[in-house]
Amino acid sequence: MITNYEQYTASNTRTFTPNLVNEARFGYSRFYNFLGTLLAFDTDVVSAVGIPGQKSVAPVAWGIPAVTFSGTGFQALGDGTDAPYANDNNTLQFVEKLSWIRGKHNFRFGFEYNRQNYNQVGNQFPRGQFSFQPNTTQTEVLINGKPSRIYGYAFAEFLLGNLYQSTIAAALANGRFERNVEHAFVDDTWKLTPKLTLSLGLRYELTPPFTNTLGDYFTVGGLKVGFTANAPQSDWPYFVRQGNCTDPYAGLNIHWTDTKAVCGGGLNYNLLETKYKNFAPRIGISYALNDRTVVRSGWGVFYTQDVANSMYFDLTRNVGTRITLTSDIGNPSLVWNNAIPGGNGAILQIPPPYSYVAAYDHATSYTMQYLLNIQRQFGSNWAVETGYLGSESHHLYGFLNANQAVPGTTGNVSSRLPYPTFGVIQLVADGFNALYNSGSVKVTRRFSQGLSLISSYTFSKSIDNSSGIRVQGFDTLFPQDSRCFRCERALSAFDTRHRFVLGGSYDLPVGKGKLLNINNSLANALAGGWQTSAGATIQSGVPENIIIGVDNASTGTNAGYDRPIATLASKGYAANPSPSRWYDPAAFVEAPAGTFGNVGRNALITPHLQSIDFAVHKQFHMPHNEQHVLQFRVEAFNVLNHPTWDRPQANILAGAPFPGAPANAAHQGFGVINNTNTAVPMRQVQLGLKYSF
């Protein structure tokens, strides 16, 4: 990985009168980042392996194709499916702010202009991913007189050359985007009385969509999000290329064999609407009960603007299109000879592809935030602050599979798709919501008598039906069932119920003029003037999605995000949770084929995190010149060497089956913590010397 960053700033503050001040700032930043595989520019493994029909990729994307196994103890071979990615982005910014004090009012007027350039090259699956599942090696036996599936072995299917699924990108995606962003605000801090202050503000944000200057931008037009198998042909969506071209394939080396493509399609050049009504009001109230107690309350609207990578760059992948082929259930219809779609001609013939779309008439995500806070000073050094903070968010972005197959167990998956001329349609939808509530206590001691301290405790709960436009925490990319938003309502992927943080420093009372006085200069130089500092973070674990790792309901169109059925044998945790077994396998079973599980999203919580650091340090003033200082430090990270376990395995079909267990029972790998030293390393102690002059 290579990362470079440049930033330049300039500012000017002009005082016109004692109550009228203008501040102007200019800034320019440039960010470059490249992420690739170990063998990039070095070894062309794709050509060396020689999978029939697979063409060599550009040297920037050289690496090992990914081979994955589901349902057994084997994991994967090869590089990851992501990379390469190269970003070369820059932003030009100008900010103007005028402050005007008039009587009891303190007005501020501001304007911000950003010229944003976002350039990215890369793709997923440039070398291909070849997946094996227990498919053609399954057997069916009678248990208590009833047919029951007995799983086969994915690695055996690999040895036989019976693929379950292959996914490959036709080319690298390339986008060069630019836009002009303008924001303005006005606010007034109004001191109504010596005890009461009112803050009023209004912000306006004009953030238009990015423009792809390359002219080969595609989206999916005419999309009606419905989930009926084989929708009427008049409802089928189609690809739309930006602009009023005459040939949507002009300058491209691909052709969609079954999917219609048009120019313009009645959409603007950016393929997204501009929103002109993003006004964000703010109000705050502060009241001093006395000279030691202050009560504050506030409410405001805050907009969250788009995520460039998924809202824009993803659409460039429609040209570097991703194609997925899936074997028939129980039938070895996908083998190495037909695993690579597209043909060998100069123009790739692309069957129904994996496609990307952002809602053309998208809304802007926003959050309404509200708070109540009480701050009280005790004595001359201590302050206690307690309060409530809540928020309600709407039109949040998240992914849906807008072409998820209707659940079923027979036939090819394409027979159950709403739109058979597409594969997965990855839709950036804006209909998700979130709710957050928290209470907190904060204690602060300013530095006095050698001691300073700040600590806080927060009790909170965050609920949503999508925690982010990409995978956040241990969430999944798509819902289990894209037809059901409410089925995904659960704890947010980042929900942390309890969080305690402490930081402080203490000058030991040993040395000249201190509680334990030392008059001898040599003894004081060695034993006096030592300082200690400590920091601690202790917090709850975060939610984890329990899955089965295979597409049980929609078969082949949901990337293994289906969830199991809860047996109610326990609350999901082992009787004595430990790294060898954190979750209880008896609590879950695989849902019957062709159905979704009833386990909710983010159903279980990972182990908590604890980290306590401690340091001792002392400064020695040099005898030849007291302005020369030698500092000695001893620092211990995770000083108590408390283990912080990684996430448990959330796939109930991970590892080998338990001997004698039913075919739908959880496997031995479920709930096991394989990596026990990730979140916080074991105790580390370091010594340091720093000489200042």
VENPESUL-V470144 format. One record per residue. N is the residue number from 1. RES is the residue in one small letter. OMEGA is omega in degrees with one decimal (* if undefined). D_FIRST is the distance of its C-alpha to the first C-alpha in Angstrom with 2 decimals. Layout:
((N & RES & OMEGA & D_FIRST) (N & RES & OMEGA & D_FIRST))
This chain:
((1 & m & 178.3 & 0.00) (2 & i & 179.6 & 3.83) (3 & t & 174.0 & 6.69) (4 & n & -177.6 & 10.31) (5 & y & 176.3 & 13.49) (6 & e & 177.6 & 17.12) (7 & q & 179.3 & 20.30) (8 & y & -179.2 & 23.94) (9 & t & 173.4 & 27.00) (10 & a & -179.1 & 30.76) (11 & s & 177.9 & 33.63) (12 & n & 177.1 & 37.39) (13 & t & -176.2 & 39.95) (14 & r & 177.3 & 43.51) (15 & t & 179.6 & 46.51) (16 & f & 176.1 & 49.28) (17 & t & 178.5 & 51.64) (18 & p & -179.0 & 51.46) (19 & n & 178.9 & 50.69) (20 & l & -174.9 & 48.55) (21 & v & 178.3 & 45.04) (22 & n & 177.8 & 42.37) (23 & e & 177.8 & 38.65) (24 & a & -179.8 & 36.34) (25 & r & 176.6 & 32.58) (26 & f & 179.2 & 30.20) (27 & g & 174.8 & 26.43) (28 & y & 177.4 & 23.56) (29 & s & 178.0 & 19.87) (30 & r & -177.9 & 16.90) (31 & f & 176.4 & 13.41) (32 & y & 178.6 & 10.55) (33 & n & 176.0 & 7.24) (34 & f & 177.3 & 5.44) (35 & l & -179.0 & 4.62) (36 & g & 179.0 & 6.53) (37 & t & -179.7 & 8.70) (38 & l & -175.4 & 9.41) (39 & l & 178.6 & 12.18) (40 & a & -178.9 & 10.87) (41 & f & -174.1 & 13.16) (42 & d & -173.6 & 14.82) (43 & t & 179.4 & 17.20) (44 & d & -176.0 & 18.97) (45 & v & -178.4 & 19.92) (46 & v & 179.2 & 21.46) (47 & s & -178.2 & 23.99) (48 & a & 179.6 & 24.69) (49 & v & 173.9 & 25.51) (50 & g & 173.9 & 27.72) (51 & i & -174.9 & 28.29) (52 & p & 176.4 & 31.25) (53 & g & -177.8 & 30.46) (54 & q & -178.6 & 26.65) (55 & k & 176.9 & 25.36) (56 & s & 178.0 & 22.43) (57 & v & 178.6 & 19.33) (58 & a & -178.2 & 17.52) (59 & p & 179.9 & 15.38) (60 & v & -177.0 & 12.20) (61 & a & -179.5 & 13.18) (62 & w & 179.2 & 14.51) (63 & g & -174.7 & 14.55) (64 & i & 176.1 & 17.29) (65 & p & -179.1 & 19.42) (66 & a & 175.8 & 19.75) (67 & v & -175.8 & 23.20) (68 & t & -178.8 & 24.40) (69 & f & 179.5 & 27.72) (70 & s & 172.2 & 29.67) (71 & g & 176.2 & 32.70) (72 & t & 179.2 & 32.49) (73 & g & 177.8 & 30.86) (74 & f & -175.9 & 28.34) (75 & q & -173.8 & 24.96) (76 & a & 172.1 & 22.59) (77 & l & 172.3 & 21.33) (78 & g & 178.4 & 18.27) (79 & d & 174.6 & 14.80) (80 & g & -177.8 & 14.57) (81 & t & 177.3 & 16.02) (82 & d & 173.9 & 13.21) (83 & a & 9.6 & 10.56) (84 & p & 170.6 & 9.85) (85 & y & 176.8 & 9.66) (86 & a & 177.8 & 9.61) (87 & n & 174.7 & 11.50) (88 & d & -170.2 & 13.66) (89 & n & 175.7 & 16.21) (90 & n & -179.3 & 19.04) (91 & t & 173.8 & 22.10) (92 & l & -172.8 & 25.43) (93 & q & 172.9 & 27.62) (94 & f & -178.7 & 31.28) (95 & v & 178.6 & 33.15) (96 & e & -179.1 & 36.91) (97 & k & -180.0 & 38.86) (98 & l & 178.5 & 42.61) (99 & s & -175.8 & 44.30) (100 & w & 177.7 & 48.08) (101 & i & 179.9 & 50.33) (102 & r & -179.0 & 53.69) (103 & g & 179.5 & 56.05) (104 & k & -176.3 & 54.56) (105 & h & 172.3 & 51.65) (106 & n & -176.6 & 48.24) (107 & f & 171.0 & 46.80) (108 & r & 177.3 & 43.28) (109 & f & -176.4 & 42.34) (110 & g & 177.9 & 38.82) (111 & f & 179.6 & 36.84) (112 & e & 176.5 & 33.16) (113 & y & 177.1 & 31.69) (114 & n & 169.6 & 28.08) (115 & r & -172.7 & 26.92) (116 & q & 174.6 & 23.69) (117 & n & -176.9 & 21.50) (118 & y & -175.4 & 18.90) (119 & n & -177.6 & 17.15) (120 & q & 174.8 & 14.88) (121 & v & 177.2 & 14.43) (122 & g & 176.1 & 13.71) (123 & n & 166.9 & 15.76) (124 & q & 173.9 & 16.61) (125 & f & 177.8 & 18.43) (126 & p & 179.1 & 17.81) (127 & r & 178.2 & 18.59) (128 & g & 172.0 & 21.17) (129 & q & -176.7 & 22.11) (130 & f & -171.7 & 25.45) (131 & s & 177.9 & 27.16) (132 & f & 177.7 & 30.21) (133 & q & 174.0 & 32.65) (134 & p & -173.2 & 36.17) (135 & n & -176.2 & 37.82) (136 & t & 178.5 & 40.14) (137 & t & 176.3 & 40.83) (138 & q & 172.7 & 42.24) (139 & t & 179.5 & 45.91) (140 & e & 179.9 & 48.43) (141 & v & 177.8 & 51.18) (142 & l & 174.1 & 53.99) (143 & i & -175.0 & 53.72) (144 & n & 176.7 & 56.96) (145 & g & -178.1 & 58.00) (146 & k & 178.4 & 55.02) (147 & p & 178.1 & 52.21) (148 & s & 179.1 & 48.90) (149 & r & 170.8 & 45.59) (150 & i & -173.7 & 44.33) (151 & y & 171.5 & 40.65) (152 & g & -175.0 & 39.60) (153 & y & -177.9 & 36.37) (154 & a & -178.1 & 33.11) (155 & f & 175.3 & 32.36) (156 & a & 177.3 & 35.82) (157 & e & 176.3 & 35.06) (158 & f & 179.8 & 32.01) (159 & l & 177.9 & 34.39) (160 & l & -176.9 & 36.86) (161 & g & 178.4 & 34.35) (162 & n & -179.5 & 35.31) (163 & l & 170.9 & 32.30) (164 & y & -176.9 & 32.58) (165 & q & 172.5 & 29.94) (166 & s & 179.8 & 27.52) (167 & t & -179.5 & 24.96) (168 & i & 176.0 & 23.23) (169 & a & -178.6 & 21.97) (170 & a & -176.4 & 24.01) (171 & a & 171.4 & 21.34) (172 & l & 177.4 & 18.13) (173 & a & -176.0 & 18.95) (174 & n & 178.3 & 18.93) (175 & g & 175.0 & 20.19) (176 & r & -170.1 & 21.13) (177 & f & 174.3 & 22.83) (178 & e & 174.8 & 24.98) (179 & r & 176.2 & 27.63) (180 & n & -177.0 & 29.92) (181 & v & -178.9 & 30.24) (182 & e & 177.3 & 33.37) (183 & h & 177.0 & 34.42) (184 & a & 178.7 & 37.68) (185 & f & 171.2 & 39.42) (186 & v & 175.1 & 42.70) (187 & d & -176.4 & 43.71) (188 & d & 171.5 & 46.73) (189 & t & -169.9 & 47.20) (190 & w & -180.0 & 50.93) (191 & k & -175.5 & 52.77) (192 & l & 177.3 & 55.77) (193 & t & 177.3 & 57.35) (194 & p & -178.1 & 56.48) (195 & k & -172.2 & 55.18) (196 & l & 178.0 & 53.73) (197 & t & 179.8 & 50.76) (198 & l & 177.8 & 49.58) (199 & s & 179.4 & 46.24) (200 & l & -179.2 & 46.05) (201 & g & 176.1 & 43.20) (202 & l & -180.0 & 42.08) (203 & r & 177.2 & 38.70) (204 & y & -177.4 & 38.12) (205 & e & 174.6 & 34.79) (206 & l & -177.5 & 34.51) (207 & t & -178.2 & 31.08) (208 & p & 175.2 & 31.49) (209 & p & 172.9 & 29.20) (210 & f & 172.1 & 26.54) (211 & t & 174.8 & 27.82) (212 & n & -173.5 & 25.86) (213 & t & -178.4 & 26.91) (214 & l & 175.5 & 26.27) (215 & g & -179.3 & 29.37) (216 & d & -175.8 & 28.28) (217 & y & 179.5 & 27.72) (218 & f & 167.9 & 29.41) (219 & t & 176.9 & 30.49) (220 & v & -179.0 & 33.03) (221 & g & 177.0 & 36.45) (222 & g & -175.6 & 39.62) (223 & l & 172.3 & 37.91) (224 & k & -175.3 & 40.40) (225 & v & 176.8 & 38.86) (226 & g & -173.1 & 41.41) (227 & f & 174.6 & 41.33) (228 & t & -179.1 & 44.37) (229 & a & 177.7 & 44.01) (230 & n & 176.8 & 44.63) (231 & a & 178.5 & 45.16) (232 & p & -175.7 & 47.62) (233 & q & 178.2 & 46.25) (234 & s & 179.5 & 47.10) (235 & d & -176.4 & 44.46) (236 & w & 176.0 & 41.63) (237 & p & -175.9 & 38.59) (238 & y & 176.3 & 37.15) (239 & f & 176.8 & 34.24) (240 & v & 175.6 & 34.68) (241 & r & -178.3 & 33.10) (242 & q & 174.3 & 32.98) (243 & g & -177.9 & 35.84) (244 & n & 178.4 & 39.24) (245 & c & 176.7 & 38.35) (246 & t & 179.5 & 40.91) (247 & d & -177.6 & 38.69) (248 & p & -179.0 & 35.71) (249 & y & -177.0 & 34.30) (250 & a & 177.4 & 34.58) (251 & g & -178.3 & 31.68) (252 & l & 178.9 & 30.04) (253 & n & 177.8 & 29.96) (254 & i & 173.4 & 30.59) (255 & h & 177.9 & 33.77) (256 & w & -172.7 & 34.33) (257 & t & -175.6 & 37.30) (258 & d & -170.9 & 38.65) (259 & t & -179.4 & 36.99) (260 & k & 176.4 & 38.70) (261 & a & -178.8 & 36.83) (262 & v & 174.8 & 38.43) (263 & c & 173.5 & 37.86) (264 & g & 177.3 & 38.04) (265 & g & -178.4 & 39.68) (266 & g & 179.3 & 41.22) (267 & l & 177.7 & 37.88) (268 & n & -172.3 & 36.73) (269 & y & -178.5 & 34.12) (270 & n & -179.7 & 31.35) (271 & l & 174.6 & 32.36) (272 & l & 177.7 & 32.56) (273 & e & 171.0 & 35.34) (274 & t & -180.0 & 35.21) (275 & k & -173.7 & 36.61) (276 & y & -173.0 & 39.06) (277 & k & -177.5 & 40.49) (278 & n & 176.2 & 37.78) (279 & f & -176.2 & 40.02) (280 & a & 177.3 & 39.12) (281 & p & 177.9 & 42.12) (282 & r & 174.7 & 41.93) (283 & i & 178.0 & 44.78) (284 & g & 179.9 & 45.05) (285 & i & 177.0 & 48.09) (286 & s & -179.0 & 48.55) (287 & y & 179.1 & 51.84) (288 & a & 177.8 & 52.92) (289 & l & 174.7 & 55.47) (290 & n & -175.8 & 56.28) (291 & d & 179.6 & 54.73) (292 & r & -174.6 & 52.67) (293 & t & 179.8 & 51.65) (294 & v & 176.0 & 49.61) (295 & v & -180.0 & 48.98) (296 & r & 176.7 & 46.23) (297 & s & -178.8 & 45.60) (298 & g & 176.4 & 43.49) (299 & w & 179.4 & 42.45) (300 & g & 175.7 & 40.02) (301 & v & -177.1 & 38.15) (302 & f & 179.9 & 34.43) (303 & y & 173.3 & 32.55) (304 & t & -176.4 & 29.03) (305 & q & -170.2 & 27.72) (306 & d & 174.5 & 25.69) (307 & v & -169.4 & 22.08) (308 & a & -174.6 & 20.76) (309 & n & -174.6 & 18.26) (310 & s & 179.1 & 21.02) (311 & m & -172.4 & 24.05) (312 & y & -177.2 & 23.00) (313 & f & 179.8 & 19.88) (314 & d & -178.3 & 21.19) (315 & l & 174.4 & 24.32) (316 & t & 178.2 & 22.61) (317 & r & 174.6 & 22.05) (318 & n & 174.0 & 25.81) (319 & v & 172.3 & 25.55) (320 & g & -162.3 & 22.60) (321 & t & 177.9 & 24.88) (322 & r & 179.9 & 24.38) (323 & i & 177.4 & 27.41) (324 & t & 174.2 & 28.52) (325 & l & -177.2 & 31.51) (326 & t & 179.3 & 33.36) (327 & s & 170.7 & 36.09) (328 & d & 179.4 & 39.54) (329 & i & 177.7 & 40.38) (330 & g & -176.3 & 42.01) (331 & n & -177.9 & 41.98) (332 & p & -177.0 & 39.57) (333 & s & 180.0 & 39.18) (334 & l & 179.8 & 35.49) (335 & v & -175.2 & 34.82) (336 & w & -176.7 & 32.42) (337 & n & 179.5 & 34.68) (338 & n & -176.9 & 34.36) (339 & a & -177.2 & 30.93) (340 & i & 179.5 & 29.31) (341 & p & 171.0 & 30.94) (342 & g & -179.7 & 31.37) (343 & g & -175.3 & 33.34) (344 & n & -178.2 & 32.81) (345 & g & 178.8 & 34.18) (346 & a & 176.9 & 32.64) (347 & i & -179.8 & 32.83) (348 & l & 177.2 & 31.18) (349 & q & -169.8 & 33.78) (350 & i & 174.8 & 32.05) (351 & p & -178.2 & 34.02) (352 & p & -169.3 & 33.82) (353 & p & 164.2 & 30.12) (354 & y & -173.6 & 27.81) (355 & s & -174.5 & 27.96) (356 & y & 179.5 & 26.74) (357 & v & 169.5 & 29.00) (358 & a & -176.3 & 29.34) (359 & a & -176.2 & 32.94) (360 & y & -178.5 & 34.47) (361 & d & -175.2 & 36.77) (362 & h & 170.8 & 34.23) (363 & a & 177.5 & 35.26) (364 & t & 178.7 & 33.22) (365 & s & 177.9 & 32.25) (366 & y & -180.0 & 34.15) (367 & t & 169.2 & 35.04) (368 & m & -175.9 & 38.44) (369 & q & -178.3 & 38.15) (370 & y & -176.2 & 41.17) (371 & l & 171.3 & 41.86) (372 & l & -172.0 & 44.73) (373 & n & 176.5 & 44.33) (374 & i & -179.4 & 46.91) (375 & q & -176.5 & 46.38) (376 & r & 177.3 & 49.02) (377 & q & 176.9 & 49.43) (378 & f & -176.2 & 51.24) (379 & g & -178.7 & 52.80) (380 & s & -171.8 & 51.19) (381 & n & -173.1 & 47.79) (382 & w & 174.3 & 46.89) (383 & a & 177.6 & 45.69) (384 & v & -178.4 & 45.23) (385 & e & 177.6 & 43.55) (386 & t & -176.3 & 43.79) (387 & g & 177.8 & 43.04) (388 & y & 175.3 & 42.12) (389 & l & 178.8 & 39.18) (390 & g & 177.3 & 39.04) (391 & s & 177.9 & 37.41) (392 & e & -173.7 & 37.95) (393 & s & -178.3 & 35.35) (394 & h & -179.1 & 36.14) (395 & h & 176.1 & 34.61) (396 & l & -179.7 & 31.30) (397 & y & 175.1 & 28.82) (398 & g & -177.9 & 27.98) (399 & f & 168.0 & 27.66) (400 & l & 167.0 & 30.69) (401 & n & -174.9 & 31.30) (402 & a & 177.1 & 34.10) (403 & n & -179.6 & 35.12) (404 & q & -177.0 & 35.35) (405 & a & 173.5 & 38.00) (406 & v & -178.1 & 41.27) (407 & p & -179.7 & 41.49) (408 & g & -175.6 & 43.32) (409 & t & -173.8 & 43.52) (410 & t & 174.2 & 45.02) (411 & g & 177.2 & 44.15) (412 & n & -175.4 & 40.97) (413 & v & -177.8 & 38.77) (414 & s & 179.8 & 39.21) (415 & s & -179.3 & 42.85) (416 & r & 177.9 & 41.95) (417 & l & 171.6 & 39.47) (418 & p & -175.9 & 40.73) (419 & y & -173.9 & 39.37) (420 & p & 178.9 & 39.36) (421 & t & 175.6 & 37.77) (422 & f & 166.0 & 34.42) (423 & g & 174.5 & 32.25) (424 & v & 171.3 & 30.36) (425 & i & -177.2 & 30.57) (426 & q & -175.2 & 27.79) (427 & l & 169.5 & 29.59) (428 & v & -178.9 & 28.30) (429 & a & -177.0 & 31.60) (430 & d & -176.9 & 32.84) (431 & g & -177.7 & 35.61) (432 & f & -176.2 & 34.05) (433 & n & -179.9 & 35.45) (434 & a & 178.6 & 34.84) (435 & l & -178.6 & 37.05) (436 & y & 175.6 & 36.25) (437 & n & -179.6 & 38.83) (438 & s & 170.7 & 38.53) (439 & g & -175.9 & 40.75) (440 & s & 173.8 & 39.72) (441 & v & -179.5 & 41.36) (442 & k & 179.2 & 40.07) (443 & v & -177.9 & 41.83) (444 & t & 170.6 & 41.27) (445 & r & 176.9 & 43.03) (446 & r & -173.0 & 42.64) (447 & f & 179.0 & 42.71) (448 & s & 179.9 & 46.28) (449 & q & 174.7 & 47.98) (450 & g & -174.6 & 44.68) (451 & l & 169.8 & 43.12) (452 & s & -173.2 & 40.61) (453 & l & 169.7 & 39.33) (454 & i & 179.7 & 37.49) (455 & s & 179.7 & 37.24) (456 & s & 175.1 & 37.05) (457 & y & 179.7 & 37.57) (458 & t & 172.5 & 36.70) (459 & f & -171.8 & 38.20) (460 & s & 175.2 & 36.74) (461 & k & 179.4 & 36.49) (462 & s & -178.4 & 34.29) (463 & i & 175.7 & 35.34) (464 & d & 171.2 & 33.94) (465 & n & 167.2 & 33.70) (466 & s & -176.4 & 30.03) (467 & s & 179.2 & 27.51) (468 & g & -176.5 & 24.92) (469 & i & 169.6 & 23.88) (470 & r & 176.6 & 21.04) (471 & v & 177.2 & 21.41) (472 & q & -179.5 & 22.12) (473 & g & -178.8 & 22.60) (474 & f & 177.0 & 24.31) (475 & d & 176.0 & 25.81) (476 & t & -175.0 & 25.77) (477 & l & 179.4 & 24.63) (478 & f & 168.7 & 28.25) (479 & p & 171.9 & 31.58) (480 & q & -179.0 & 33.61) (481 & d & -176.5 & 36.17) (482 & s & 177.4 & 35.14) (483 & r & -169.1 & 38.87) (484 & c & 176.6 & 39.24) (485 & f & -173.9 & 37.47) (486 & r & 178.1 & 39.81) (487 & c & -178.8 & 38.99) (488 & e & -178.8 & 35.49) (489 & r & -175.3 & 36.91) (490 & a & 174.7 & 35.89) (491 & l & 176.8 & 34.03) (492 & s & -179.8 & 30.76) (493 & a & -178.8 & 27.61) (494 & f & -178.5 & 27.02) (495 & d & 177.1 & 30.70) (496 & t & -170.4 & 31.32) (497 & r & -178.9 & 35.07) (498 & h & 176.6 & 35.47) (499 & r & 177.8 & 33.39) (500 & f & -179.7 & 34.69) (501 & v & 178.5 & 33.03) (502 & l & 173.7 & 34.68) (503 & g & -178.6 & 33.97) (504 & g & 176.5 & 36.51) (505 & s & -178.1 & 37.64) (506 & y & 173.5 & 40.97) (507 & d & -179.0 & 42.66) (508 & l & -175.3 & 44.75) (509 & p & -178.8 & 48.45) (510 & v & 179.0 & 48.99) (511 & g & -176.1 & 49.78) (512 & k & 178.5 & 52.14) (513 & g & -179.0 & 53.64) (514 & k & -175.1 & 52.04) (515 & l & 173.1 & 53.66) (516 & l & -171.6 & 53.63) (517 & n & 175.3 & 54.71) (518 & i & -178.3 & 54.08) (519 & n & -179.2 & 56.18) (520 & n & -174.0 & 55.31) (521 & s & 179.6 & 52.67) (522 & l & 178.6 & 51.09) (523 & a & 179.3 & 51.05) (524 & n & 179.6 & 49.67) (525 & a & -177.9 & 46.87) (526 & l & -171.5 & 45.87) (527 & a & -175.6 & 46.68) (528 & g & 172.4 & 46.68) (529 & g & 178.3 & 44.05) (530 & w & 178.4 & 41.54) (531 & q & 175.5 & 39.34) (532 & t & 174.3 & 37.64) (533 & s & -178.0 & 35.06) (534 & a & 174.9 & 33.91) (535 & g & -178.0 & 31.66) (536 & a & 172.5 & 31.87) (537 & t & 177.4 & 30.33) (538 & i & -177.1 & 32.15) (539 & q & 178.2 & 31.64) (540 & s & 171.6 & 32.48) (541 & g & -178.7 & 30.22) (542 & v & -178.5 & 28.97) (543 & p & 177.9 & 30.33) (544 & e & 179.9 & 29.13) (545 & n & 177.7 & 30.06) (546 & i & -174.3 & 32.19) (547 & i & 175.0 & 31.81) (548 & i & 173.1 & 33.19) (549 & g & 177.0 & 30.09) (550 & v & 177.4 & 32.15) (551 & d & -174.2 & 33.72) (552 & n & -174.3 & 37.22) (553 & a & -175.1 & 38.77) (554 & s & 173.1 & 37.26) (555 & t & 169.8 & 36.08) (556 & g & -176.6 & 32.89) (557 & t & -177.6 & 32.02) (558 & n & 170.0 & 30.62) (559 & a & 175.5 & 27.66) (560 & g & -176.5 & 29.45) (561 & y & -179.9 & 29.93) (562 & d & -176.6 & 33.69) (563 & r & -176.0 & 35.14) (564 & p & 174.3 & 37.98) (565 & i & 177.1 & 41.51) (566 & a & -179.3 & 42.54) (567 & t & -176.2 & 45.45) (568 & l & 176.5 & 46.51) (569 & a & 177.3 & 46.87) (570 & s & 177.1 & 44.90) (571 & k & 175.4 & 42.69) (572 & g & -177.6 & 39.65) (573 & y & 175.5 & 39.02) (574 & a & -178.5 & 40.22) (575 & a & 176.8 & 43.38) (576 & n & -173.7 & 41.60) (577 & p & 177.7 & 37.86) (578 & s & 179.3 & 35.75) (579 & p & -179.1 & 32.47) (580 & s & 176.4 & 34.54) (581 & r & -179.9 & 35.82) (582 & w & 178.1 & 34.86) (583 & y & -177.1 & 36.06) (584 & d & 179.6 & 39.39) (585 & p & -178.7 & 39.33) (586 & a & -175.8 & 42.93) (587 & a & -173.9 & 42.03) (588 & f & 171.3 & 40.47) (589 & v & 177.5 & 41.33) (590 & e & 177.4 & 39.95) (591 & a & 175.8 & 41.69) (592 & p & -178.8 & 44.03) (593 & a & 178.6 & 42.54) (594 & g & -180.0 & 42.38) (595 & t & 174.8 & 42.27) (596 & f & 174.9 & 39.89) (597 & g & -179.5 & 39.86) (598 & n & 177.4 & 41.43) (599 & v & -179.0 & 38.89) (600 & g & 176.6 & 37.47) (601 & r & 175.9 & 33.88) (602 & n & -169.0 & 32.16) (603 & a & -175.4 & 35.25) (604 & l & -174.2 & 34.30) (605 & i & 178.5 & 32.67) (606 & t & 178.7 & 30.09) (607 & p & -178.0 & 30.90) (608 & h & 179.8 & 31.08) (609 & l & 175.7 & 28.81) (610 & q & 177.7 & 30.29) (611 & s & 178.3 & 28.84) (612 & i & 180.0 & 31.17) (613 & d & -178.3 & 30.12) (614 & f & -179.3 & 32.68) (615 & a & 173.4 & 32.84) (616 & v & -178.8 & 35.68) (617 & h & -179.0 & 35.68) (618 & k & 177.1 & 38.28) (619 & q & 177.5 & 38.68) (620 & f & 175.5 & 40.95) (621 & h & -174.7 & 42.58) (622 & m & -176.8 & 43.23) (623 & p & -178.3 & 46.97) (624 & h & -179.9 & 46.84) (625 & n & -175.0 & 45.20) (626 & e & 175.6 & 44.64) (627 & q & 172.7 & 41.97) (628 & h & -173.0 & 39.81) (629 & v & 172.6 & 38.25) (630 & l & 179.5 & 36.65) (631 & q & 177.1 & 34.87) (632 & f & -177.1 & 34.56) (633 & r & 168.3 & 32.49) (634 & v & -176.7 & 32.35) (635 & e & 177.8 & 29.88) (636 & a & 178.0 & 29.83) (637 & f & -171.3 & 27.29) (638 & n & -169.5 & 28.78) (639 & v & 179.2 & 31.93) (640 & l & 180.0 & 34.03) (641 & n & -179.5 & 31.51) (642 & h & -178.7 & 32.00) (643 & p & 173.1 & 30.03) (644 & t & -172.9 & 27.97) (645 & w & 174.2 & 27.71) (646 & d & -179.3 & 24.94) (647 & r & 172.6 & 26.01) (648 & p & 174.9 & 28.69) (649 & q & -174.3 & 28.43) (650 & a & 179.5 & 29.64) (651 & n & -175.1 & 30.51) (652 & i & 179.5 & 34.20) (653 & l & 177.8 & 34.10) (654 & a & 178.2 & 31.45) (655 & g & -177.7 & 32.79) (656 & a & 177.0 & 36.22) (657 & p & 171.0 & 39.32) (658 & f & -179.8 & 41.76) (659 & p & 177.2 & 44.75) (660 & g & -178.4 & 47.55) (661 & a & 175.3 & 45.70) (662 & p & -175.5 & 46.27) (663 & a & -177.3 & 43.94) (664 & n & -177.1 & 42.50) (665 & a & 175.8 & 41.90) (666 & a & -176.9 & 38.57) (667 & h & -173.2 & 37.02) (668 & q & -178.2 & 36.46) (669 & g & -177.3 & 32.71) (670 & f & 176.0 & 33.21) (671 & g & 179.9 & 32.93) (672 & v & 177.5 & 31.51) (673 & i & -175.8 & 28.75) (674 & n & -179.3 & 26.65) (675 & n & -173.2 & 24.11) (676 & t & -174.7 & 26.19) (677 & n & -175.1 & 23.83) (678 & t & -172.3 & 20.89) (679 & a & 178.9 & 21.94) (680 & v & -179.9 & 23.46) (681 & p & 174.4 & 23.17) (682 & m & -174.8 & 26.47) (683 & r & 176.2 & 28.25) (684 & q & 179.7 & 26.48) (685 & v & 178.1 & 28.63) (686 & q & 176.7 & 27.61) (687 & l & -178.8 & 29.88) (688 & g & 173.4 & 29.29) (689 & l & 177.1 & 31.29) (690 & k & -179.2 & 30.99) (691 & y & -178.5 & 33.45) (692 & s & 179.1 & 34.21) (693 & f & * & 36.65))
